[in-house]
Amino acid sequence: MKAKHDASGEPDVIYLQSRLDEWLGEGGARVILPITDPYVVHHGALGGFATAYLADPARAGEVLARLSEVDGIECALTRA
C-alpha cells in the first residue's frame, strides 16, 4: 500500500470526481467512495477504492484509458 501523504504531510489524494467532471462535463459521471470514515486504519485493505457510474456507458473505454494514465491509479476496470 502506498503512503497516504507526501513528504510535506499533505494528503496524497486523487480527486476523481473533479477529473471526471473535467473530462466528461458536470453530470457525466458520479463517483461513489464506499469508505467515508475519517479513521481509515481499520479499512486499510480497501486502499483507495472508488466506483464511477457514467451517464453515457459508451464512454467507458475512453474513461478507462484516461484513468490508466493518471499517476497514482494502479488499476481501472470496467464492469464487463
PDB file with SEQRES, HELIX, SHEET and CRYST1 records, atoms N, CA, C and O in Angstrom:
SEQRES   1 A   80  MET LYS ALA LYS HIS ASP ALA SER GLY GLU PRO ASP VAL          
SEQRES   2 A   80  ILE TYR LEU GLN SER ARG LEU ASP GLU TRP LEU GLY GLU          
SEQRES   3 A   80  GLY GLY ALA ARG VAL ILE LEU PRO ILE THR ASP PRO TYR          
SEQRES   4 A   80  VAL VAL HIS HIS GLY ALA LEU GLY GLY PHE ALA THR ALA          
SEQRES   5 A   80  TYR LEU ALA ASP PRO ALA ARG ALA GLY GLU VAL LEU ALA          
SEQRES   6 A   80  ARG LEU SER GLU VAL ASP GLY ILE GLU CYS ALA LEU THR          
SEQRES   7 A   80  ARG ALA                                                      
HELIX    1 AA1 LEU A   16  LEU A   24  1                                   9    
HELIX    2 AA2 VAL A   41  LEU A   46  5                                   6    
HELIX    3 AA3 PRO A   57  ARG A   59  5                                   3    
HELIX    4 AA4 ALA A   60  SER A   68  1                                   9    
SHEET    1 AA1 2 ALA A  29  ILE A  32  0                                        
SHEET    2 AA1 2 THR A  51  LEU A  54 -1                                        
CRYST1    1.000    1.000    1.000  90.00  90.00  90.00 P 1           1          
ATOM      1  N   MET A   1       0.843  -1.165   0.000  1.00  0.00           N  
ATOM      2  CA  MET A   1       0.000   0.000   0.000  1.00  0.00           C  
ATOM      3  C   MET A   1       0.894   1.235   0.000  1.00  0.00           C  
ATOM      4  O   MET A   1       1.925   1.263   0.671  1.00  0.00           O  
ATOM      5  N   LYS A   2       0.495   2.249  -0.751  1.00  0.00           N  
ATOM      6  CA  LYS A   2       1.300   3.468  -0.799  1.00  0.00           C  
ATOM      7  C   LYS A   2       0.959   4.408   0.358  1.00  0.00           C  
ATOM      8  O   LYS A   2      -0.067   4.272   1.025  1.00  0.00           O  
ATOM      9  N   ALA A   3       1.855   5.356   0.563  1.00  0.00           N  
ATOM     10  CA  ALA A   3       1.674   6.322   1.651  1.00  0.00           C  
ATOM     11  C   ALA A   3       0.421   7.162   1.426  1.00  0.00           C  
ATOM     12  O   ALA A   3       0.043   7.435   0.287  1.00  0.00           O  
ATOM     13  N   LYS A   4      -0.210   7.560   2.501  1.00  0.00           N  
ATOM     14  CA  LYS A   4      -1.429   8.372   2.426  1.00  0.00           C  
ATOM     15  C   LYS A   4      -1.146   9.870   2.402  1.00  0.00           C  
ATOM     16  O   LYS A   4      -2.063  10.680   2.273  1.00  0.00           O  
ATOM     17  N   HIS A   5       0.144  10.237   2.528  1.00  0.00           N  
ATOM     18  CA  HIS A   5       0.518  11.649   2.469  1.00  0.00           C  
ATOM     19  C   HIS A   5       1.915  11.756   1.870  1.00  0.00           C  
ATOM     20  O   HIS A   5       2.666  10.782   1.832  1.00  0.00           O  
ATOM     21  N   ASP A   6       2.250  12.963   1.402  1.00  0.00           N  
ATOM     22  CA  ASP A   6       3.576  13.180   0.822  1.00  0.00           C  
ATOM     23  C   ASP A   6       4.564  13.608   1.908  1.00  0.00           C  
ATOM     24  O   ASP A   6       4.222  13.656   3.089  1.00  0.00           O  
ATOM     25  N   ALA A   7       5.789  13.917   1.492  1.00  0.00           N  
ATOM     26  CA  ALA A   7       6.851  14.262   2.446  1.00  0.00           C  
ATOM     27  C   ALA A   7       6.523  15.501   3.277  1.00  0.00           C  
ATOM     28  O   ALA A   7       6.996  15.629   4.406  1.00  0.00           O  
ATOM     29  N   SER A   8       5.713  16.418   2.728  1.00  0.00           N  
ATOM     30  CA  SER A   8       5.366  17.636   3.465  1.00  0.00           C  
ATOM     31  C   SER A   8       4.159  17.440   4.382  1.00  0.00           C  
ATOM     32  O   SER A   8       3.769  18.359   5.103  1.00  0.00           O  
ATOM     33  N   GLY A   9       3.571  16.245   4.354  1.00  0.00           N  
ATOM     34  CA  GLY A   9       2.415  15.970   5.199  1.00  0.00           C  
ATOM     35  C   GLY A   9       1.078  16.209   4.524  1.00  0.00           C  
ATOM     36  O   GLY A   9       0.029  15.990   5.130  1.00  0.00           O  
ATOM     37  N   GLU A  10       1.103  16.659   3.267  1.00  0.00           N  
ATOM     38  CA  GLU A  10      -0.144  16.883   2.535  1.00  0.00           C  
ATOM     39  C   GLU A  10      -0.748  15.545   2.114  1.00  0.00           C  
ATOM     40  O   GLU A  10      -0.009  14.625   1.762  1.00  0.00           O  
ATOM     41  N   PRO A  11      -2.073  15.416   2.142  1.00  0.00           N  
ATOM     42  CA  PRO A  11      -2.699  14.161   1.719  1.00  0.00           C  
ATOM     43  C   PRO A  11      -2.363  13.844   0.259  1.00  0.00           C  
ATOM     44  O   PRO A  11      -2.359  14.731  -0.594  1.00  0.00           O  
ATOM     45  N   ASP A  12      -2.085  12.586  -0.009  1.00  0.00           N  
ATOM     46  CA  ASP A  12      -1.823  12.122  -1.372  1.00  0.00           C  
ATOM     47  C   ASP A  12      -3.155  11.630  -1.931  1.00  0.00           C  
ATOM     48  O   ASP A  12      -3.507  10.460  -1.783  1.00  0.00           O  
ATOM     49  N   VAL A  13      -3.886  12.533  -2.571  1.00  0.00           N  
ATOM     50  CA  VAL A  13      -5.264  12.282  -2.963  1.00  0.00           C  
ATOM     51  C   VAL A  13      -5.439  12.533  -4.452  1.00  0.00           C  
ATOM     52  O   VAL A  13      -4.855  13.465  -5.006  1.00  0.00           O  
ATOM     53  N   ILE A  14      -6.243  11.703  -5.095  1.00  0.00           N  
ATOM     54  CA  ILE A  14      -6.684  11.943  -6.465  1.00  0.00           C  
ATOM     55  C   ILE A  14      -8.171  12.273  -6.371  1.00  0.00           C  
ATOM     56  O   ILE A  14      -8.966  11.441  -5.935  1.00  0.00           O  
ATOM     57  N   TYR A  15      -8.543  13.467  -6.772  1.00  0.00           N  
ATOM     58  CA  TYR A  15      -9.944  13.877  -6.730  1.00  0.00           C  
ATOM     59  C   TYR A  15     -10.615  13.405  -8.014  1.00  0.00           C  
ATOM     60  O   TYR A  15     -10.689  14.141  -8.998  1.00  0.00           O  
ATOM     61  N   LEU A  16     -11.101  12.172  -7.988  1.00  0.00           N  
ATOM     62  CA  LEU A  16     -11.630  11.512  -9.170  1.00  0.00           C  
ATOM     63  C   LEU A  16     -12.863  12.212  -9.729  1.00  0.00           C  
ATOM     64  O   LEU A  16     -12.989  12.349 -10.946  1.00  0.00           O  
ATOM     65  N   GLN A  17     -13.773  12.656  -8.868  1.00  0.00           N  
ATOM     66  CA  GLN A  17     -14.974  13.333  -9.364  1.00  0.00           C  
ATOM     67  C   GLN A  17     -14.606  14.583 -10.154  1.00  0.00           C  
ATOM     68  O   GLN A  17     -15.195  14.850 -11.201  1.00  0.00           O  
ATOM     69  N   SER A  18     -13.644  15.344  -9.666  1.00  0.00           N  
ATOM     70  CA  SER A  18     -13.221  16.561 -10.368  1.00  0.00           C  
ATOM     71  C   SER A  18     -12.635  16.232 -11.731  1.00  0.00           C  
ATOM     72  O   SER A  18     -12.916  16.921 -12.712  1.00  0.00           O  
ATOM     73  N   ARG A  19     -11.829  15.190 -11.798  1.00  0.00           N  
ATOM     74  CA  ARG A  19     -11.243  14.794 -13.088  1.00  0.00           C  
ATOM     75  C   ARG A  19     -12.317  14.350 -14.066  1.00  0.00           C  
ATOM     76  O   ARG A  19     -12.299  14.744 -15.232  1.00  0.00           O  
ATOM     77  N   LEU A  20     -13.245  13.539 -13.602  1.00  0.00           N  
ATOM     78  CA  LEU A  20     -14.302  13.076 -14.497  1.00  0.00           C  
ATOM     79  C   LEU A  20     -15.191  14.229 -14.944  1.00  0.00           C  
ATOM     80  O   LEU A  20     -15.630  14.254 -16.093  1.00  0.00           O  
ATOM     81  N   ASP A  21     -15.465  15.188 -14.055  1.00  0.00           N  
ATOM     82  CA  ASP A  21     -16.229  16.376 -14.449  1.00  0.00           C  
ATOM     83  C   ASP A  21     -15.485  17.149 -15.532  1.00  0.00           C  
ATOM     84  O   ASP A  21     -16.097  17.653 -16.473  1.00  0.00           O  
ATOM     85  N   GLU A  22     -14.171  17.241 -15.397  1.00  0.00           N  
ATOM     86  CA  GLU A  22     -13.351  17.942 -16.387  1.00  0.00           C  
ATOM     87  C   GLU A  22     -13.392  17.214 -17.728  1.00  0.00           C  
ATOM     88  O   GLU A  22     -13.513  17.850 -18.775  1.00  0.00           O  
ATOM     89  N   TRP A  23     -13.294  15.909 -17.703  1.00  0.00           N  
ATOM     90  CA  TRP A  23     -13.246  15.122 -18.936  1.00  0.00           C  
ATOM     91  C   TRP A  23     -14.613  14.961 -19.597  1.00  0.00           C  
ATOM     92  O   TRP A  23     -14.712  14.997 -20.824  1.00  0.00           O  
ATOM     93  N   LEU A  24     -15.672  14.783 -18.794  1.00  0.00           N  
ATOM     94  CA  LEU A  24     -16.987  14.433 -19.327  1.00  0.00           C  
ATOM     95  C   LEU A  24     -18.014  15.546 -19.203  1.00  0.00           C  
ATOM     96  O   LEU A  24     -19.100  15.458 -19.776  1.00  0.00           O  
ATOM     97  N   GLY A  25     -17.681  16.582 -18.463  1.00  0.00           N  
ATOM     98  CA  GLY A  25     -18.647  17.624 -18.159  1.00  0.00           C  
ATOM     99  C   GLY A  25     -19.380  17.276 -16.876  1.00  0.00           C  
ATOM    100  O   GLY A  25     -19.511  16.106 -16.517  1.00  0.00           O  
ATOM    101  N   GLU A  26     -19.854  18.301 -16.193  1.00  0.00           N  
ATOM    102  CA  GLU A  26     -20.560  18.082 -14.932  1.00  0.00           C  
ATOM    103  C   GLU A  26     -21.794  17.221 -15.177  1.00  0.00           C  
ATOM    104  O   GLU A  26     -22.561  17.477 -16.106  1.00  0.00           O  
ATOM    105  N   GLY A  27     -21.981  16.222 -14.358  1.00  0.00           N  
ATOM    106  CA  GLY A  27     -23.107  15.305 -14.519  1.00  0.00           C  
ATOM    107  C   GLY A  27     -22.797  14.122 -15.415  1.00  0.00           C  
ATOM    108  O   GLY A  27     -23.644  13.248 -15.600  1.00  0.00           O  
ATOM    109  N   GLY A  28     -21.598  14.078 -15.973  1.00  0.00           N  
ATOM    110  CA  GLY A  28     -21.213  12.972 -16.852  1.00  0.00           C  
ATOM    111  C   GLY A  28     -20.843  11.711 -16.105  1.00  0.00           C  
ATOM    112  O   GLY A  28     -20.803  10.627 -16.685  1.00  0.00           O  
ATOM    113  N   ALA A  29     -20.571  11.849 -14.814  1.00  0.00           N  
ATOM    114  CA  ALA A  29     -20.207  10.690 -14.001  1.00  0.00           C  
ATOM    115  C   ALA A  29     -20.520  10.979 -12.540  1.00  0.00           C  
ATOM    116  O   ALA A  29     -20.578  12.129 -12.106  1.00  0.00           O  
ATOM    117  N   ARG A  30     -20.716   9.911 -11.808  1.00  0.00           N  
ATOM    118  CA  ARG A  30     -20.923  10.031 -10.362  1.00  0.00           C  
ATOM    119  C   ARG A  30     -19.976   9.062  -9.671  1.00  0.00           C  
ATOM    120  O   ARG A  30     -20.007   7.861  -9.938  1.00  0.00           O  
ATOM    121  N   VAL A  31     -19.136   9.579  -8.787  1.00  0.00           N  
ATOM    122  CA  VAL A  31     -18.154   8.766  -8.077  1.00  0.00           C  
ATOM    123  C   VAL A  31     -18.692   8.428  -6.691  1.00  0.00           C  
ATOM    124  O   VAL A  31     -19.169   9.297  -5.961  1.00  0.00           O  
ATOM    125  N   ILE A  32     -18.605   7.153  -6.349  1.00  0.00           N  
ATOM    126  CA  ILE A  32     -19.029   6.672  -5.039  1.00  0.00           C  
ATOM    127  C   ILE A  32     -17.802   6.120  -4.322  1.00  0.00           C  
ATOM    128  O   ILE A  32     -17.103   5.249  -4.839  1.00  0.00           O  
ATOM    129  N   LEU A  33     -17.555   6.639  -3.130  1.00  0.00           N  
ATOM    130  CA  LEU A  33     -16.476   6.140  -2.277  1.00  0.00           C  
ATOM    131  C   LEU A  33     -17.131   5.368  -1.135  1.00  0.00           C  
ATOM    132  O   LEU A  33     -17.838   5.964  -0.323  1.00  0.00           O  
ATOM    133  N   PRO A  34     -16.913   4.059  -1.054  1.00  0.00           N  
ATOM    134  CA  PRO A  34     -17.614   3.280  -0.037  1.00  0.00           C  
ATOM    135  C   PRO A  34     -17.147   3.555   1.389  1.00  0.00           C  
ATOM    136  O   PRO A  34     -17.886   3.291   2.338  1.00  0.00           O  
ATOM    137  N   ILE A  35     -15.947   4.075   1.554  1.00  0.00           N  
ATOM    138  CA  ILE A  35     -15.424   4.333   2.889  1.00  0.00           C  
ATOM    139  C   ILE A  35     -15.347   5.841   3.109  1.00  0.00           C  
ATOM    140  O   ILE A  35     -14.543   6.523   2.473  1.00  0.00           O  
ATOM    141  N   THR A  36     -16.166   6.351   3.991  1.00  0.00           N  
ATOM    142  CA  THR A  36     -16.142   7.783   4.308  1.00  0.00           C  
ATOM    143  C   THR A  36     -15.729   8.020   5.752  1.00  0.00           C  
ATOM    144  O   THR A  36     -15.776   9.148   6.243  1.00  0.00           O  
ATOM    145  N   ASP A  37     -15.333   6.969   6.418  1.00  0.00           N  
ATOM    146  CA  ASP A  37     -14.885   7.041   7.807  1.00  0.00           C  
ATOM    147  C   ASP A  37     -13.534   7.750   7.866  1.00  0.00           C  
ATOM    148  O   ASP A  37     -12.588   7.285   7.231  1.00  0.00           O  
ATOM    149  N   PRO A  38     -13.402   8.857   8.602  1.00  0.00           N  
ATOM    150  CA  PRO A  38     -12.119   9.561   8.653  1.00  0.00           C  
ATOM    151  C   PRO A  38     -11.013   8.755   9.329  1.00  0.00           C  
ATOM    152  O   PRO A  38      -9.832   9.022   9.107  1.00  0.00           O  
ATOM    153  N   TYR A  39     -11.381   7.772  10.150  1.00  0.00           N  
ATOM    154  CA  TYR A  39     -10.384   6.920  10.793  1.00  0.00           C  
ATOM    155  C   TYR A  39     -10.293   5.643   9.966  1.00  0.00           C  
ATOM    156  O   TYR A  39     -11.035   4.688  10.200  1.00  0.00           O  
ATOM    157  N   VAL A  40      -9.375   5.632   8.994  1.00  0.00           N  
ATOM    158  CA  VAL A  40      -9.345   4.563   7.988  1.00  0.00           C  
ATOM    159  C   VAL A  40      -8.392   3.421   8.304  1.00  0.00           C  
ATOM    160  O   VAL A  40      -8.252   2.506   7.493  1.00  0.00           O  
ATOM    161  N   VAL A  41      -7.735   3.445   9.449  1.00  0.00           N  
ATOM    162  CA  VAL A  41      -6.759   2.398   9.761  1.00  0.00           C  
ATOM    163  C   VAL A  41      -7.370   1.007   9.613  1.00  0.00           C  
ATOM    164  O   VAL A  41      -6.738   0.108   9.059  1.00  0.00           O  
ATOM    165  N   HIS A  42      -8.577   0.830  10.096  1.00  0.00           N  
ATOM    166  CA  HIS A  42      -9.197  -0.492  10.025  1.00  0.00           C  
ATOM    167  C   HIS A  42      -9.806  -0.793   8.652  1.00  0.00           C  
ATOM    168  O   HIS A  42     -10.389  -1.861   8.466  1.00  0.00           O  
ATOM    169  N   HIS A  43      -9.684   0.127   7.686  1.00  0.00           N  
ATOM    170  CA  HIS A  43     -10.155  -0.093   6.321  1.00  0.00           C  
ATOM    171  C   HIS A  43      -8.986  -0.236   5.354  1.00  0.00           C  
ATOM    172  O   HIS A  43      -9.186  -0.184   4.140  1.00  0.00           O  
ATOM    173  N   GLY A  44      -7.789  -0.413   5.856  1.00  0.00           N  
ATOM    174  CA  GLY A  44      -6.585  -0.417   5.031  1.00  0.00           C  
ATOM    175  C   GLY A  44      -6.621  -1.369   3.856  1.00  0.00           C  
ATOM    176  O   GLY A  44      -6.038  -1.069   2.814  1.00  0.00           O  
ATOM    177  N   ALA A  45      -7.281  -2.499   3.987  1.00  0.00           N  
ATOM    178  CA  ALA A  45      -7.304  -3.476   2.905  1.00  0.00           C  
ATOM    179  C   ALA A  45      -8.058  -2.959   1.681  1.00  0.00           C  
ATOM    180  O   ALA A  45      -7.861  -3.472   0.580  1.00  0.00           O  
ATOM    181  N   LEU A  46      -8.910  -1.961   1.853  1.00  0.00           N  
ATOM    182  CA  LEU A  46      -9.655  -1.422   0.719  1.00  0.00           C  
ATOM    183  C   LEU A  46      -8.844  -0.413  -0.081  1.00  0.00           C  
ATOM    184  O   LEU A  46      -9.210  -0.097  -1.213  1.00  0.00           O  
ATOM    185  N   GLY A  47      -7.774   0.090   0.467  1.00  0.00           N  
ATOM    186  CA  GLY A  47      -6.981   1.079  -0.259  1.00  0.00           C  
ATOM    187  C   GLY A  47      -7.823   2.276  -0.626  1.00  0.00           C  
ATOM    188  O   GLY A  47      -8.584   2.778   0.201  1.00  0.00           O  
ATOM    189  N   GLY A  48      -7.699   2.738  -1.848  1.00  0.00           N  
ATOM    190  CA  GLY A  48      -8.446   3.891  -2.312  1.00  0.00           C  
ATOM    191  C   GLY A  48      -9.504   3.494  -3.317  1.00  0.00           C  
ATOM    192  O   GLY A  48      -9.562   4.077  -4.401  1.00  0.00           O  
ATOM    193  N   PHE A  49     -10.332   2.536  -3.002  1.00  0.00           N  
ATOM    194  CA  PHE A  49     -11.343   2.025  -3.922  1.00  0.00           C  
ATOM    195  C   PHE A  49     -12.425   3.062  -4.192  1.00  0.00           C  
ATOM    196  O   PHE A  49     -12.885   3.747  -3.278  1.00  0.00           O  
ATOM    197  N   ALA A  50     -12.826   3.173  -5.458  1.00  0.00           N  
ATOM    198  CA  ALA A  50     -13.930   4.043  -5.850  1.00  0.00           C  
ATOM    199  C   ALA A  50     -14.692   3.375  -6.987  1.00  0.00           C  
ATOM    200  O   ALA A  50     -14.128   2.599  -7.758  1.00  0.00           O  
ATOM    201  N   THR A  51     -15.974   3.685  -7.080  1.00  0.00           N  
ATOM    202  CA  THR A  51     -16.793   3.245  -8.204  1.00  0.00           C  
ATOM    203  C   THR A  51     -17.291   4.491  -8.913  1.00  0.00           C  
ATOM    204  O   THR A  51     -17.757   5.432  -8.270  1.00  0.00           O  
ATOM    205  N   ALA A  52     -17.193   4.502 -10.236  1.00  0.00           N  
ATOM    206  CA  ALA A  52     -17.687   5.633 -11.025  1.00  0.00           C  
ATOM    207  C   ALA A  52     -18.795   5.142 -11.948  1.00  0.00           C  
ATOM    208  O   ALA A  52     -18.605   4.192 -12.707  1.00  0.00           O  
ATOM    209  N   TYR A  53     -19.943   5.788 -11.879  1.00  0.00           N  
ATOM    210  CA  TYR A  53     -21.063   5.482 -12.754  1.00  0.00           C  
ATOM    211  C   TYR A  53     -21.119   6.559 -13.830  1.00  0.00           C  
ATOM    212  O   TYR A  53     -21.176   7.749 -13.521  1.00  0.00           O  
ATOM    213  N   LEU A  54     -21.101   6.142 -15.093  1.00  0.00           N  
ATOM    214  CA  LEU A  54     -21.090   7.084 -16.213  1.00  0.00           C  
ATOM    215  C   LEU A  54     -22.496   7.300 -16.745  1.00  0.00           C  
ATOM    216  O   LEU A  54     -23.266   6.347 -16.873  1.00  0.00           O  
ATOM    217  N   ALA A  55     -22.837   8.545 -17.057  1.00  0.00           N  
ATOM    218  CA  ALA A  55     -24.129   8.861 -17.657  1.00  0.00           C  
ATOM    219  C   ALA A  55     -24.235   8.230 -19.040  1.00  0.00           C  
ATOM    220  O   ALA A  55     -25.317   7.814 -19.454  1.00  0.00           O  
ATOM    221  N   ASP A  56     -23.115   8.159 -19.753  1.00  0.00           N  
ATOM    222  CA  ASP A  56     -23.058   7.538 -21.078  1.00  0.00           C  
ATOM    223  C   ASP A  56     -22.087   6.364 -21.016  1.00  0.00           C  
ATOM    224  O   ASP A  56     -20.883   6.556 -21.185  1.00  0.00           O  
ATOM    225  N   PRO A  57     -22.587   5.152 -20.776  1.00  0.00           N  
ATOM    226  CA  PRO A  57     -21.706   3.990 -20.643  1.00  0.00           C  
ATOM    227  C   PRO A  57     -20.841   3.731 -21.875  1.00  0.00           C  
ATOM    228  O   PRO A  57     -19.823   3.045 -21.776  1.00  0.00           O  
ATOM    229  N   ALA A  58     -21.227   4.264 -23.023  1.00  0.00           N  
ATOM    230  CA  ALA A  58     -20.432   4.078 -24.238  1.00  0.00           C  
ATOM    231  C   ALA A  58     -19.066   4.753 -24.126  1.00  0.00           C  
ATOM    232  O   ALA A  58     -18.164   4.452 -24.908  1.00  0.00           O  
ATOM    233  N   ARG A  59     -18.905   5.656 -23.167  1.00  0.00           N  
ATOM    234  CA  ARG A  59     -17.623   6.353 -22.987  1.00  0.00           C  
ATOM    235  C   ARG A  59     -16.692   5.631 -22.011  1.00  0.00           C  
ATOM    236  O   ARG A  59     -15.629   6.150 -21.670  1.00  0.00           O  
ATOM    237  N   ALA A  60     -17.082   4.449 -21.567  1.00  0.00           N  
ATOM    238  CA  ALA A  60     -16.292   3.712 -20.576  1.00  0.00           C  
ATOM    239  C   ALA A  60     -14.873   3.441 -21.063  1.00  0.00           C  
ATOM    240  O   ALA A  60     -13.927   3.578 -20.287  1.00  0.00           O  
ATOM    241  N   GLY A  61     -14.701   3.063 -22.313  1.00  0.00           N  
ATOM    242  CA  GLY A  61     -13.365   2.790 -22.847  1.00  0.00           C  
ATOM    243  C   GLY A  61     -12.477   4.021 -22.813  1.00  0.00           C  
ATOM    244  O   GLY A  61     -11.304   3.940 -22.449  1.00  0.00           O  
ATOM    245  N   GLU A  62     -13.038   5.157 -23.191  1.00  0.00           N  
ATOM    246  CA  GLU A  62     -12.303   6.428 -23.167  1.00  0.00           C  
ATOM    247  C   GLU A  62     -11.882   6.783 -21.739  1.00  0.00           C  
ATOM    248  O   GLU A  62     -10.735   7.157 -21.497  1.00  0.00           O  
ATOM    249  N   VAL A  63     -12.813   6.663 -20.807  1.00  0.00           N  
ATOM    250  CA  VAL A  63     -12.522   6.994 -19.411  1.00  0.00           C  
ATOM    251  C   VAL A  63     -11.486   6.030 -18.845  1.00  0.00           C  
ATOM    252  O   VAL A  63     -10.571   6.449 -18.137  1.00  0.00           O  
ATOM    253  N   LEU A  64     -11.622   4.758 -19.148  1.00  0.00           N  
ATOM    254  CA  LEU A  64     -10.665   3.754 -18.679  1.00  0.00           C  
ATOM    255  C   LEU A  64      -9.256   4.072 -19.165  1.00  0.00           C  
ATOM    256  O   LEU A  64      -8.296   3.984 -18.398  1.00  0.00           O  
ATOM    257  N   ALA A  65      -9.131   4.442 -20.432  1.00  0.00           N  
ATOM    258  CA  ALA A  65      -7.819   4.791 -20.988  1.00  0.00           C  
ATOM    259  C   ALA A  65      -7.230   6.005 -20.277  1.00  0.00           C  
ATOM    260  O   ALA A  65      -6.042   6.021 -19.957  1.00  0.00           O  
ATOM    261  N   ARG A  66      -8.048   7.013 -20.030  1.00  0.00           N  
ATOM    262  CA  ARG A  66      -7.539   8.216 -19.361  1.00  0.00           C  
ATOM    263  C   ARG A  66      -7.172   7.943 -17.911  1.00  0.00           C  
ATOM    264  O   ARG A  66      -6.166   8.453 -17.420  1.00  0.00           O  
ATOM    265  N   LEU A  67      -7.977   7.145 -17.223  1.00  0.00           N  
ATOM    266  CA  LEU A  67      -7.669   6.807 -15.833  1.00  0.00           C  
ATOM    267  C   LEU A  67      -6.362   6.035 -15.723  1.00  0.00           C  
ATOM    268  O   LEU A  67      -5.600   6.229 -14.775  1.00  0.00           O  
ATOM    269  N   SER A  68      -6.102   5.168 -16.681  1.00  0.00           N  
ATOM    270  CA  SER A  68      -4.878   4.363 -16.631  1.00  0.00           C  
ATOM    271  C   SER A  68      -3.628   5.214 -16.802  1.00  0.00           C  
ATOM    272  O   SER A  68      -2.527   4.759 -16.494  1.00  0.00           O  
ATOM    273  N   GLU A  69      -3.780   6.441 -17.287  1.00  0.00           N  
ATOM    274  CA  GLU A  69      -2.649   7.354 -17.459  1.00  0.00           C  
ATOM    275  C   GLU A  69      -2.411   8.242 -16.230  1.00  0.00           C  
ATOM    276  O   GLU A  69      -1.395   8.934 -16.161  1.00  0.00           O  
ATOM    277  N   VAL A  70      -3.317   8.230 -15.278  1.00  0.00           N  
ATOM    278  CA  VAL A  70      -3.202   9.085 -14.092  1.00  0.00           C  
ATOM    279  C   VAL A  70      -2.211   8.465 -13.110  1.00  0.00           C  
ATOM    280  O   VAL A  70      -2.370   7.321 -12.686  1.00  0.00           O  
ATOM    281  N   ASP A  71      -1.190   9.235 -12.757  1.00  0.00           N  
ATOM    282  CA  ASP A  71      -0.202   8.777 -11.786  1.00  0.00           C  
ATOM    283  C   ASP A  71      -0.881   8.529 -10.445  1.00  0.00           C  
ATOM    284  O   ASP A  71      -1.559   9.408  -9.912  1.00  0.00           O  
ATOM    285  N   GLY A  72      -0.698   7.345  -9.910  1.00  0.00           N  
ATOM    286  CA  GLY A  72      -1.295   7.007  -8.627  1.00  0.00           C  
ATOM    287  C   GLY A  72      -2.483   6.074  -8.733  1.00  0.00           C  
ATOM    288  O   GLY A  72      -2.918   5.515  -7.726  1.00  0.00           O  
ATOM    289  N   ILE A  73      -3.021   5.894  -9.940  1.00  0.00           N  
ATOM    290  CA  ILE A  73      -4.098   4.922 -10.127  1.00  0.00           C  
ATOM    291  C   ILE A  73      -3.460   3.634 -10.620  1.00  0.00           C  
ATOM    292  O   ILE A  73      -2.908   3.578 -11.719  1.00  0.00           O  
ATOM    293  N   GLU A  74      -3.544   2.604  -9.793  1.00  0.00           N  
ATOM    294  CA  GLU A  74      -2.912   1.327 -10.124  1.00  0.00           C  
ATOM    295  C   GLU A  74      -3.749   0.491 -11.062  1.00  0.00           C  
ATOM    296  O   GLU A  74      -3.204  -0.217 -11.909  1.00  0.00           O  
ATOM    297  N   CYS A  75      -5.057   0.554 -10.932  1.00  0.00           N  
ATOM    298  CA  CYS A  75      -5.917  -0.337 -11.701  1.00  0.00           C  
ATOM    299  C   CYS A  75      -7.253   0.353 -11.953  1.00  0.00           C  
ATOM    300  O   CYS A  75      -7.835   0.949 -11.047  1.00  0.00           O  
ATOM    301  N   ALA A  76      -7.727   0.268 -13.184  1.00  0.00           N  
ATOM    302  CA  ALA A  76      -9.049   0.777 -13.534  1.00  0.00           C  
ATOM    303  C   ALA A  76      -9.734  -0.295 -14.374  1.00  0.00           C  
ATOM    304  O   ALA A  76      -9.161  -0.787 -15.346  1.00  0.00           O  
ATOM    305  N   LEU A  77     -10.941  -0.652 -14.004  1.00  0.00           N  
ATOM    306  CA  LEU A  77     -11.659  -1.750 -14.650  1.00  0.00           C  
ATOM    307  C   LEU A  77     -13.055  -1.316 -15.058  1.00  0.00           C  
ATOM    308  O   LEU A  77     -13.649  -0.434 -14.437  1.00  0.00           O  
ATOM    309  N   THR A  78     -13.575  -1.942 -16.110  1.00  0.00           N  
ATOM    310  CA  THR A  78     -14.980  -1.757 -16.455  1.00  0.00           C  
ATOM    311  C   THR A  78     -15.788  -2.835 -15.749  1.00  0.00           C  
ATOM    312  O   THR A  78     -15.236  -3.789 -15.200  1.00  0.00           O  
ATOM    313  N   ARG A  79     -17.068  -2.670 -15.774  1.00  0.00           N  
ATOM    314  CA  ARG A  79     -17.945  -3.669 -15.165  1.00  0.00           C  
ATOM    315  C   ARG A  79     -17.937  -4.963 -15.984  1.00  0.00           C  
ATOM    316  O   ARG A  79     -18.184  -6.042 -15.446  1.00  0.00           O  
ATOM    317  N   ALA A  80     -17.657  -4.852 -17.265  1.00  0.00           N  
ATOM    318  CA  ALA A  80     -17.721  -6.017 -18.167  1.00  0.00           C  
ATOM    319  C   ALA A  80     -16.702  -7.016 -17.879  1.00  0.00           C  
ATOM    320  O   ALA A  80     -16.636  -8.043 -18.553  1.00  0.00           O  
TER     321      ALA A  80                                                      
END                                                                             
